[in-house]
Amino acid sequence: MNQRVVVTGGAGFLGAALVQRLLAEGHSVVALDNFWRGSMENLRSVMDHPHLTVVEGDVTVDDDLDRCAQALGGVDLVHHLAAINGTKWFDEAAIDVIDVNINGTLVALRKAQAWGARFVLASSPEAFGENESMPLRNDDESRFPSASTHQRFSYGASKYLDEIAVQHAVRNGLDARIVRPFNAYGPTMVGDEYGQVVGMFFNAVKEQRAMRLHGDGLQTRSMTYIDDTVEGFYLAGALERGVDGTELAGRSFNIGSHEEVSIRYLAESINRTVGTMAVDMVIGGGYPGDSQRRLPDTSAANISLGWEPLVSLADGLAMVWAQLQTGP
């Protein structure tokens, strides 16, 4: 069934990939973005698609969401991805991070309620705070340090509050689902100092300078290829009921690779991928509050969405490197 879909943050790394998938499945899509982090280049391959409308606007502004609904003639589904991501921003722009995460989510939620639309929240494993009990499960506690310690959890704590807001809306009748992507990566991800680690490492290779590993490089993550991540979001929004017959409203889904790898191993893997262009690795520095481990329990997604990660780290890195060399 064709759906009318609003994707907030629709020109971002993850948002644009989701927009492309929705269009390929026959849906009509509005991509809302203020282009502070997003880029029209991410949507270049679908810019002329007859069922895509790009709205330049702010997710925290009520009228900008109304423009999206007007363009579609009504809204069936909202994928809410708009956020300020990138660890460096969490300390440098904490108030802006909180503003977009909380106020943007509240505006989008209220619009979904008014439109009678399904709502999918892009949350984050950061919503668990400093919980180091792995793998992270839906019923695990969220633990946050004193606010005077550092500002890293301007992002994670606001995502936690986003989840509370979504659960409140569900109790008031909204069909909403929560997706927590674990370290999505792909060829269009941001790779500058405000970006994500895979992009930073590949940028270092392209510029033939050393990859900088924070701390001792032994902290672990679950790197998830962009296609696998988008599949999780798509299923969370498209399915009326779970493949196991369960209700999906109010459910949370961790979407991430089962390969838990250290940042040092990731750097070594990228060097193996790029062959003769391999660069040195430098250890040290980092950000306060950096999590030592991140590994998802994906059982809810496996059972109710029928989702499994399909792309191994080695294959994913090879595909990213190939695309970085040939261009989009």
Backbone torsions as a table, in degrees:
resi	resn	phi	psi	omega
1	MET	NA	130.6	178.1
2	ASN	-67.3	129.7	177.5
3	GLN	-114.0	151.2	173.7
4	ARG	-99.0	114.6	-167.1
5	VAL	-122.1	132.9	169.5
6	VAL	-103.3	128.4	174.1
7	VAL	-114.2	107.3	175.4
8	THR	-78.6	142.9	-171.6
9	GLY	70.3	30.2	-171.5
10	GLY	-73.1	-6.9	175.5
11	ALA	-106.7	7.3	177.0
12	GLY	-80.0	177.9	-179.3
13	PHE	-54.9	-56.6	-178.3
14	LEU	-77.3	-41.3	-177.6
15	GLY	-60.0	-44.2	-178.9
16	ALA	-65.0	-38.4	177.9
17	ALA	-65.1	-37.5	176.9
18	LEU	-68.0	-41.3	176.9
19	VAL	-56.2	-45.5	-179.8
20	GLN	-61.4	-41.1	179.6
21	ARG	-66.0	-43.0	-179.7
22	LEU	-62.4	-42.4	177.7
23	LEU	-64.1	-40.8	179.3
24	ALA	-62.9	-27.4	179.6
25	GLU	-87.9	1.4	173.8
26	GLY	95.3	12.0	-178.5
27	HIS	-89.8	159.3	174.2
28	SER	-96.3	131.6	-168.4
29	VAL	-131.5	137.2	164.7
30	VAL	-111.1	125.5	174.5
31	ALA	-99.2	114.4	177.7
32	LEU	-99.1	127.2	-179.9
33	ASP	-157.5	145.7	175.4
34	ASN	-95.7	-2.8	175.0
35	PHE	64.4	24.1	172.2
36	TRP	-74.2	-39.7	175.8
37	ARG	-116.5	-34.1	-179.5
38	GLY	-73.8	168.4	-176.7
39	SER	-146.5	139.9	175.4
40	MET	-62.3	-24.5	178.2
41	GLU	-59.5	-33.6	179.2
42	ASN	-65.6	-21.5	-179.1
43	LEU	-105.7	8.6	-173.0
44	ARG	-54.9	-39.5	-174.9
45	SER	-70.1	-16.0	-178.1
46	VAL	-122.7	10.8	-174.0
47	MET	-58.1	-30.4	-178.8
48	ASP	-96.2	9.3	-178.5
49	HIS	-66.8	132.1	-175.9
50	PRO	-67.0	-17.2	-177.7
51	HIS	-106.1	16.4	177.5
52	LEU	-114.4	132.9	170.5
53	THR	-124.9	131.5	176.8
54	VAL	-104.1	124.2	178.3
55	VAL	-113.6	120.0	174.6
56	GLU	-84.1	116.6	-176.8
57	GLY	-172.9	179.8	-173.6
58	ASP	-113.5	127.3	-177.2
59	VAL	-65.4	-18.2	178.6
60	THR	-84.8	-3.2	-176.9
61	VAL	-104.6	118.1	-176.7
62	ASP	-53.5	-46.4	-175.4
63	ASP	-64.1	-30.9	-180.0
64	ASP	-68.9	-34.1	173.9
65	LEU	-67.9	-37.7	177.8
66	ASP	-62.0	-36.5	177.1
67	ARG	-61.9	-35.3	177.3
68	CYS	-64.2	-46.3	-179.5
69	ALA	-63.7	-39.3	179.0
70	GLN	-63.7	-39.0	-179.5
71	ALA	-64.9	-32.2	-177.9
72	LEU	-92.8	-17.0	-173.8
73	GLY	73.3	30.2	-176.4
74	GLY	124.5	157.7	-176.0
75	VAL	-130.1	131.5	177.2
76	ASP	-101.4	-27.9	-172.5
77	LEU	-149.7	135.5	173.3
78	VAL	-117.4	121.0	168.7
79	HIS	-100.0	110.0	-174.9
80	HIS	-98.7	100.2	-178.4
81	LEU	-113.7	-9.4	-175.5
82	ALA	-60.9	127.3	-179.7
83	ALA	-169.3	162.1	170.3
84	ILE	-98.7	106.8	-177.4
85	ASN	-110.2	170.8	-175.7
86	GLY	105.2	114.1	-169.6
87	THR	-55.2	-36.3	-178.3
88	LYS	-61.0	-33.5	179.4
89	TRP	-68.5	-29.0	-174.0
90	PHE	-60.6	-33.6	177.4
91	ASP	-88.6	-39.8	-172.3
92	GLU	-80.5	-25.4	-175.7
93	ALA	-137.5	47.6	-173.1
94	ALA	-57.4	-42.2	-178.1
95	ILE	-65.0	-40.9	178.1
96	ASP	-66.0	-40.0	177.5
97	VAL	-58.9	-48.5	-179.7
98	ILE	-63.6	-42.9	-178.7
99	ASP	-57.9	-51.6	-177.5
100	VAL	-66.8	-45.6	-176.6
101	ASN	-63.0	-45.3	-174.6
102	ILE	-86.9	-54.9	-176.7
103	ASN	-67.4	-37.3	176.5
104	GLY	-62.8	-41.5	179.4
105	THR	-66.4	-41.7	-179.9
106	LEU	-63.9	-41.8	178.0
107	VAL	-63.7	-47.7	-178.8
108	ALA	-63.8	-39.5	178.2
109	LEU	-62.1	-47.3	-178.5
110	ARG	-64.6	-35.6	176.6
111	LYS	-66.5	-43.0	177.7
112	ALA	-59.4	-41.0	177.0
113	GLN	-62.2	-44.5	-178.8
114	ALA	-67.0	-35.5	-179.2
115	TRP	-81.6	-13.4	-172.8
116	GLY	68.7	33.3	-175.4
117	ALA	-99.9	151.2	170.3
118	ARG	-70.1	151.6	-174.7
119	PHE	-132.9	129.5	174.8
120	VAL	-119.5	118.8	178.3
121	LEU	-92.8	128.4	168.4
122	ALA	-84.6	101.3	175.7
123	SER	-94.4	-147.2	-174.3
124	SER	-165.6	150.6	170.0
125	PRO	-60.9	-19.0	175.9
126	GLU	-62.5	-18.9	178.1
127	ALA	-65.5	-15.6	176.0
128	PHE	-85.7	-6.0	177.8
129	GLY	64.8	-130.4	-176.1
130	GLU	-92.7	14.1	177.4
131	ASN	-63.1	117.9	-178.3
132	GLU	-107.9	15.9	175.9
133	SER	-81.0	113.7	-174.6
134	MET	-116.8	147.9	-1.7
135	PRO	-74.2	154.7	-179.2
136	LEU	-72.0	126.4	-178.6
137	ARG	-112.5	158.6	-176.4
138	ASN	-59.0	-31.4	-176.2
139	ASP	-95.6	9.9	177.4
140	ASP	-72.3	152.4	178.8
141	GLU	-74.7	151.7	170.2
142	SER	-98.7	131.0	-176.4
143	ARG	-127.1	126.1	-177.6
144	PHE	-126.1	142.7	179.5
145	PRO	-77.8	177.1	174.5
146	SER	-56.1	137.5	-179.3
147	ALA	-63.1	-19.3	-180.0
148	SER	-78.9	-11.1	-175.0
149	THR	-71.9	-52.3	179.1
150	HIS	-167.3	175.3	-176.0
151	GLN	-107.0	8.8	-176.2
152	ARG	-52.3	-39.8	-173.3
153	PHE	-86.0	15.7	164.9
154	SER	-55.8	-34.7	178.6
155	TYR	-80.7	-56.5	-174.4
156	GLY	-63.1	-43.1	-178.6
157	ALA	-68.0	-35.0	177.7
158	SER	-71.8	-32.0	173.8
159	LYS	-66.6	-37.3	175.1
160	TYR	-59.7	-45.1	178.0
161	LEU	-66.5	-34.6	174.0
162	ASP	-57.8	-43.2	-179.9
163	GLU	-64.6	-38.4	176.8
164	ILE	-62.1	-43.9	179.4
165	ALA	-61.4	-41.5	178.8
166	VAL	-63.6	-44.4	-179.7
167	GLN	-64.1	-36.1	176.4
168	HIS	-63.6	-42.9	179.2
169	ALA	-64.1	-37.7	177.2
170	VAL	-61.5	-42.8	178.7
171	ARG	-63.7	-18.9	177.3
172	ASN	-103.3	18.0	169.5
173	GLY	104.9	-2.7	-178.9
174	LEU	-79.4	138.4	173.4
175	ASP	-86.9	94.6	-176.9
176	ALA	-127.0	145.5	178.8
177	ARG	-130.4	155.2	-177.3
178	ILE	-120.2	131.7	177.4
179	VAL	-121.6	130.4	176.3
180	ARG	-114.5	99.3	178.2
181	PRO	-78.2	137.1	179.7
182	PHE	-103.7	106.4	171.6
183	ASN	46.7	60.9	175.4
184	ALA	-66.8	141.8	177.2
185	TYR	-142.2	154.6	179.1
186	GLY	-176.4	178.8	-171.8
187	PRO	-68.3	-21.6	-177.4
188	THR	-101.4	9.4	-179.0
189	MET	-68.6	154.1	-179.3
190	VAL	-69.4	130.7	-176.1
191	GLY	-121.7	12.0	176.9
192	ASP	-84.4	-168.6	-174.8
193	GLU	-67.0	-14.2	178.0
194	TYR	-101.9	10.5	-175.3
195	GLY	-98.2	-152.5	-177.7
196	GLN	-111.1	161.8	-165.5
197	VAL	-63.0	-42.3	-179.1
198	VAL	-62.4	-43.4	177.9
199	GLY	-63.4	-40.3	178.5
200	MET	-62.1	-44.4	-178.0
201	PHE	-65.8	-42.6	178.5
202	PHE	-67.1	-35.2	175.6
203	ASN	-61.7	-40.3	177.9
204	ALA	-60.6	-40.9	179.0
205	VAL	-64.2	-47.1	-178.5
206	LYS	-60.8	-34.7	-179.6
207	GLU	-91.9	0.5	178.3
208	GLN	53.4	51.3	172.7
209	ARG	-128.9	166.3	-175.2
210	ALA	-66.5	143.5	170.4
211	MET	-78.1	131.4	-178.9
212	ARG	-100.3	118.1	179.5
213	LEU	-100.0	128.3	179.5
214	HIS	-74.3	146.9	178.6
215	GLY	61.4	-134.7	178.0
216	ASP	-96.7	0.1	179.0
217	GLY	77.6	5.5	-177.3
218	LEU	-95.5	-4.5	175.0
219	GLN	-63.6	145.7	-172.3
220	THR	-112.9	153.4	177.0
221	ARG	-143.0	166.3	175.2
222	SER	-113.8	95.7	-177.1
223	MET	-77.1	125.6	-172.8
224	THR	-121.4	122.7	-177.3
225	TYR	-63.4	145.4	-172.2
226	ILE	-55.9	-39.8	-178.7
227	ASP	-63.4	-39.4	177.2
228	ASP	-65.9	-40.8	179.5
229	THR	-63.3	-46.8	-179.8
230	VAL	-62.3	-38.2	177.8
231	GLU	-58.6	-41.2	178.5
232	GLY	-63.0	-45.5	177.2
233	PHE	-62.6	-44.8	-177.0
234	TYR	-59.8	-47.1	-179.3
235	LEU	-64.4	-38.7	-179.8
236	ALA	-62.4	-30.5	179.8
237	GLY	-91.8	-29.6	-171.9
238	ALA	-85.7	-33.4	-173.4
239	LEU	-75.3	131.6	174.1
240	GLU	-70.5	-46.2	176.6
241	ARG	-132.7	163.2	177.3
242	GLY	-63.7	156.6	177.7
243	VAL	-63.9	-16.7	175.7
244	ASP	-94.5	8.3	176.9
245	GLY	87.7	1.3	-175.7
246	THR	-84.5	157.1	171.1
247	GLU	-67.4	142.7	-179.1
248	LEU	-104.2	-15.3	179.7
249	ALA	-60.7	129.0	179.8
250	GLY	83.5	0.4	-178.7
251	ARG	-86.0	150.0	177.7
252	SER	-116.7	141.7	-176.7
253	PHE	-133.2	119.7	171.7
254	ASN	-81.1	125.0	-179.1
255	ILE	-117.4	104.2	-176.7
256	GLY	-164.7	161.1	178.6
257	SER	-68.3	151.2	175.1
258	HIS	-87.2	-4.1	178.3
259	GLU	-87.3	107.2	176.1
260	GLU	-91.5	116.8	-174.8
261	VAL	-127.9	147.4	175.9
262	SER	-75.5	157.9	177.5
263	ILE	-63.9	-33.2	176.9
264	ARG	-64.6	-43.6	177.8
265	TYR	-63.8	-38.7	177.5
266	LEU	-59.9	-46.2	179.4
267	ALA	-61.8	-42.7	178.8
268	GLU	-63.4	-38.2	179.6
269	SER	-66.2	-39.1	177.4
270	ILE	-66.3	-39.8	176.3
271	ASN	-62.0	-38.8	176.5
272	ARG	-65.2	-36.7	-178.1
273	THR	-66.9	-39.8	-174.1
274	VAL	-89.1	-6.4	173.4
275	GLY	62.0	-119.1	-173.8
276	THR	-68.5	-9.9	177.9
277	MET	-93.3	9.1	-179.7
278	ALA	-54.9	145.6	-177.3
279	VAL	-123.7	168.2	177.6
280	ASP	-70.2	163.6	175.1
281	MET	-119.3	133.5	178.3
282	VAL	-117.9	129.3	-176.4
283	ILE	-104.2	138.3	176.2
284	GLY	139.1	165.6	179.5
285	GLY	78.7	-160.0	179.8
286	GLY	124.1	-169.3	-176.7
287	TYR	-120.7	148.3	177.9
288	PRO	-65.4	144.7	177.1
289	GLY	80.8	11.0	-179.2
290	ASP	-62.2	128.6	-178.0
291	SER	-71.9	141.4	179.8
292	GLN	-79.4	-31.3	-179.1
293	ARG	-140.8	149.8	171.8
294	ARG	-147.3	110.5	178.9
295	LEU	-142.4	124.9	-175.7
296	PRO	-89.9	144.4	162.4
297	ASP	-88.6	111.4	-175.1
298	THR	-101.6	16.6	-174.0
299	SER	-59.5	-38.5	179.6
300	ALA	-62.3	-43.1	178.3
301	ALA	-67.5	-38.7	179.2
302	ASN	-61.2	-48.0	-172.0
303	ILE	-78.8	-43.4	-172.2
304	SER	-95.8	-28.8	178.6
305	LEU	-100.9	-14.5	-174.3
306	GLY	69.6	29.0	-174.8
307	TRP	-99.8	138.6	172.3
308	GLU	-142.5	142.8	172.9
309	PRO	-69.8	133.7	-174.6
310	LEU	-110.6	-24.1	-172.4
311	VAL	-100.2	121.6	177.6
312	SER	-71.6	162.2	178.4
313	LEU	-60.3	-44.6	-178.6
314	ALA	-60.2	-45.0	-179.6
315	ASP	-68.3	-40.9	-179.1
316	GLY	-63.4	-44.7	179.0
317	LEU	-63.8	-37.7	179.0
318	ALA	-64.2	-40.9	179.2
319	MET	-67.2	-39.9	178.0
320	VAL	-62.3	-47.6	-177.9
321	TRP	-62.4	-41.4	178.5
322	ALA	-60.6	-43.1	-179.0
323	GLN	-72.1	-33.7	178.0
324	LEU	-65.6	-29.0	-179.9
325	GLN	-81.9	-31.0	-176.3
326	THR	-97.6	-14.2	-176.9
327	GLY	87.4	172.3	-177.9
328	PRO	-66.8	NA	NA
